[in-house]
């Protein structure tokens, strides 16, 4: 019998797939673009400064990539099989839990691993430029590979215990944030609140963030007394294997539905009451929402969705209260305001777009959307119901964040440049929320997976303006310096205005485009099969045959 037969099959399939080679090429090109952008900086003419800047920038990108890879690569691989009902077919054979877990791991992680390897040769240019030692480069590579394995293991574990795509991805994000951020922050708080030499190894040994921090020479040598770098790598690696072993044990026990025990029934009833209230409350809510919009009742009847968003803001408020109480001087600094706004804006944007993508993608995949279109309900009513559901869930929290940003801006009302930054941030935040809602609905309708639709919307609305902004500002700066006249127009105020206009135009363009496509092509896309290919691909296939 072949050992791990699914692994062998998946590797053979991946070796013939074009996406495997495109992932490596895309990662290498992205690393080259970042490196080329850094090399164009006019103040980095010294080889040593250039080498350090290139190495640190690509290291940070590699660290983030390694920690987030599991969320997008493996967090939905097993749960998708559960939803489609195909996981049980695998257990009808003589395959065991570890065969399936490691087979899915090989299938989903190959592209991410190749993408990681493609970054390292570009990062190695810093060794030739100087300022970076071989030991430092080796530690960074070791941390990236180890964190990638840990992230993939976290994704497999969350996929094994969950059936819903969003719940699996949310659990993976929370676990990675918990180990990466919460552990070392708790250790630093204990270090500051107790004697100066206090050090709690468990809070750092199991944190991937600690390895990222200690991989550089500056920290590796400075914190020699508290240096547990290699011990931390071993603990994180062992934790990854423990999560994979747990997934192997859980998967054979969760692929099929079991009879609910009395305790499970009571727990489900409790969550049902929490989500919709009592029977009378659910009946009244149903009547009220159906009068407004029938599709609104279908998508907006679960009140826990809004409670989760308010809970996130409540946790943030509690953290702010704690910071003001313990560290009042540091907490009233401009950097604290900016980081608070940046985190709140980013989380709410990602939450809005994931919620906008999820419902249409799930209904189209299950066939419910096609059945809904057989009713007299028009397309405009369906789309309007989804918009009202998003507004019901996020309008209050978004308004609270805007008010908080306005308060932060008023604390710096004497600085004109800072006021402009806050106005730009608020404008872009509001525009992105609206654009991501429309674009998320359209891409969710077109995509089989809501995670892919979410990634596509984020790349277009949130990432694309920053890429264009970076390229544009770099070209303007290089052109001005070549002429020998930097120019009075190249200042912080004009740079902020350029970013604001670029972001607003991008959000407005994609929002209007997605809204128009939703209202005109909704029925055609919703009834189309996923296997259908574009005319260009069909023409290519005919020519090939």
KAPEKA-V562457 format. One record per backbone hydrogen bond with DSSP energy under -1.0 kcal/mol. CO is the residue of the C=O (numbers start at 1). NH is the residue of the N-H. Records with the same first field share a line. If there is no record, write none. Layout:
CO: NH, NH
This chain:
4: 8
5: 9
6: 10
7: 11
8: 12
9: 13
10: 14
11: 15
18: 22
19: 23
20: 24
21: 25
22: 26
23: 27
24: 28
25: 29
26: 30
27: 31
28: 32
29: 33
30: 34
31: 35
32: 36
33: 37
34: 38
35: 39
36: 40
38: 41
41: 44
46: 50
47: 51
48: 52
49: 53
50: 54
51: 55
52: 56
53: 57
54: 58
55: 59
56: 60
57: 61
58: 62
59: 63
60: 64
61: 65
62: 66
63: 67
64: 68
65: 69
68: 72
69: 73
70: 74, 75
76: 80
78: 82
79: 83
80: 84
81: 86, 87
86: 90
87: 91
90: 93
96: 100
97: 101
98: 102
99: 103
100: 104
101: 105
102: 106
103: 107
104: 108
105: 109
109: 113
110: 114
111: 115
112: 116
113: 117
114: 118
116: 119
119: 123
120: 124
122: 125
123: 126
124: 127
125: 129
126: 130
133: 137
134: 138
135: 139
136: 140
137: 141
138: 142
139: 143
140: 144
141: 145
142: 146
143: 147
144: 148
145: 149
146: 150
147: 151
148: 152
149: 153
150: 154
151: 155
152: 156
153: 157
154: 158
155: 159
156: 160
157: 161
164: 168
165: 169
166: 170
167: 171
168: 172
169: 173
170: 174
171: 175
172: 176
173: 177
174: 178
175: 179
176: 180
177: 181, 182
178: 183
181: 185
182: 186
183: 187
184: 188
185: 189
186: 190
187: 191
188: 192
189: 193
190: 194
195: 198
201: 204, 205
202: 206
204: 207
207: 211
208: 212
209: 213
210: 214
216: 220
217: 221
218: 222
219: 223
224: 227
228: 232
229: 233
230: 234
231: 235
232: 236
233: 237
234: 238
235: 239
236: 240
237: 241
238: 242
239: 243
240: 244
241: 245
242: 246
243: 247
244: 248
245: 249
246: 250
247: 251
250: 253
251: 254
261: 265
262: 266
263: 267
264: 268
265: 269
266: 270
267: 271
268: 272
269: 273
270: 274
271: 275
272: 276
273: 277
275: 303
278: 282
279: 283
280: 284
281: 285
282: 286
283: 287
284: 288
285: 289
286: 290
287: 291
288: 292
289: 293
293: 297
294: 298
295: 299
296: 300
303: 307
304: 308
305: 309
306: 310
307: 311
308: 312
309: 313
310: 314
311: 315
312: 316
313: 317
314: 318
315: 319
316: 320
317: 321
318: 322
319: 323
320: 324
321: 325
322: 326
323: 327
327: 331
330: 333
333: 337
334: 338
335: 339
336: 340
337: 341
338: 342
339: 343
340: 344
341: 345
342: 346
343: 347
344: 348
345: 349
346: 350
347: 351
348: 352
349: 353
350: 354
351: 355
352: 356
353: 357
354: 358
357: 361
358: 362
359: 363
360: 364
361: 365
362: 366
363: 369
367: 371
368: 372
369: 373
372: 375
378: 382
379: 383
380: 384
381: 385
382: 386
383: 387
384: 388
385: 389
386: 390
387: 391
388: 392
389: 393
390: 394
391: 395
394: 398
395: 399
396: 400
397: 401
398: 402
399: 403
400: 404
401: 405
402: 406
403: 407
404: 408
405: 409
406: 410
407: 411
409: 412
410: 413
412: 415
415: 419
416: 420
417: 421
418: 422
419: 423
420: 424
421: 425
422: 426
423: 427
424: 428
425: 429
426: 430
427: 431
428: 432
429: 433
430: 434
431: 435
432: 436
433: 437
434: 438
435: 439
436: 440
437: 441
438: 442
439: 443
440: 444
441: 445
442: 446
443: 447
449: 453
450: 454
451: 455
452: 456
453: 457
454: 458
455: 459
456: 460
457: 461
458: 462, 463
459: 464
463: 467
464: 468
465: 469
466: 470
467: 471
468: 472
469: 473
470: 474
471: 475
472: 476
473: 477
474: 478
475: 479
476: 480
477: 481
478: 482
479: 483
480: 485
489: 491
491: 495
492: 496
493: 497
494: 498
495: 499
496: 500
497: 501
498: 502
499: 503
500: 504
501: 505
502: 506
503: 507
504: 508
505: 509
506: 510
507: 511
508: 512
509: 513
510: 514
511: 515
512: 516
513: 517
514: 518
515: 519
516: 520
517: 521
521: 525
522: 526
523: 527
525: 528
529: 532
534: 538
535: 539
536: 540
537: 541
538: 542
539: 543
540: 544
541: 545
